[in-house]
């Protein structure tokens, strides 16, 4: 599977998927995209812009069966998410649990925190087990405090359920509680695996070819281990998912953020999985801002030497990864990348321990264009570097249109809405205007070259240069295309063979 992949929500470009498809049919987008990663507001969800799944049916307010047919007619293959670790509190399974309590058929579908930790900690004054320090200190937290959401059963008892990610409790004027949250599922339950099987079948019927495994590294949980990438349990779960995916001819893309120095990317790749290149976004910024290609070249050569199959990106629905860079860049270099993006209006996301103390930076939320100082030439150079780096290039729609940090969306979203800085929905009129800009026109030109040149199906050569330059060449029989960049000026040239003639574009 090759070509360039668009990445957007169903309503990112024009308000719904049918309007987005009309845009893809415009002449400016001809031959630009072969793949489309549609984010999970494609399905029914209620939180975290789609990643709190209620069910995997079509979200009829944004998507129709005709949309799926139209994408197929455009020869655009689809990539979807399955959120392995959690489901919404509004899912049929959790609603049944809230309604029927201990008598629910889904009693074991989710993880009762107290039952999980029974015998391994002490009850506090609120009736919640606090694990012994030797266990608690190992837990990998995505938010401050214990990863639980306490809900009330019909018998009046309060039950804490494992909740790694988002949650919200509301109380109306009559004292009635309502919940929002992404509730961790129990991978020890066969009901969960039956649900995965049904979901993969459904996504395949929608036209899915690539399946992103969101938050899979949090799925396996065991007393005495971290709740992140436990071994060998995580590998066992991954293999079981793979056996299901094979039945439906789905290619799996496990999503994992970890320090480069831990080598988890290599472990996953060595198991013959395609991996996300979460290193490239930060490396591109470092390369451009320091006018030095040494760290980037090291990573590109590793991709080639190890034969990694990757999906790469610049911006995405999430933040710009910085935790991942540890081991590729020094701590001082990573801090410089962070400071640069923060000085340009980015917002930092950290990791915490069980007491709410920050233990590490994680990612920076910003549009990629703003992270580069809203400099058109830097954005074009970053795009060229991405397109010439081995892997399937995934293009965030807002990067393509030169989107800037959206502080209004962050403010309107309230607490925890930092990601909205890079999720601005564009109207048809806004895109029509932006299609007149050189930044958009030239990006589309680069993307079309990447999507159509058979040279990218051949062999890459990283030409030896001084670190202030970058020269990447791709050759496939009689086809050739190469990038020659001057990192001091941000100017670059694309040379390629067209009908036997050597042509070049200067940027």
Secondary structure by P-SEA (a helix, b strand, c coil): cccbbbbbccccccccaaaaaaaaacccccccccccccccccccccccccccccccccccccccaaaaaaaaaacbbbbbbccccccccccaaaaaaaacccccccccccccccccccccccccccccccccaaaaaacccccccccbbbbbccccbbbbccccccbbbbbccccccccccccccccccaaaaaaaaaaaaaaaaacccbbbbcccccccccccccccccaaaaaaaaaaaaaaaaaabbbbbbbbbcccccaaaaaaaaabbbbbccaaaaaaaaaaaaccaaaaaaaaaaaaaaccccccccccccccccccccccccaaaaaaaaaaaaaabbbbbbcccccccccccccccccccccccccaaaaaaaaaaaaacccbbbbcccccccccccaaaaaaaccccccccccccccaaaaaaacccaaaaaaaaaaaaaaccccccbbbbbccccccbbbbbbbcccbbbbbbbccccccbbbbbbcccccccccc
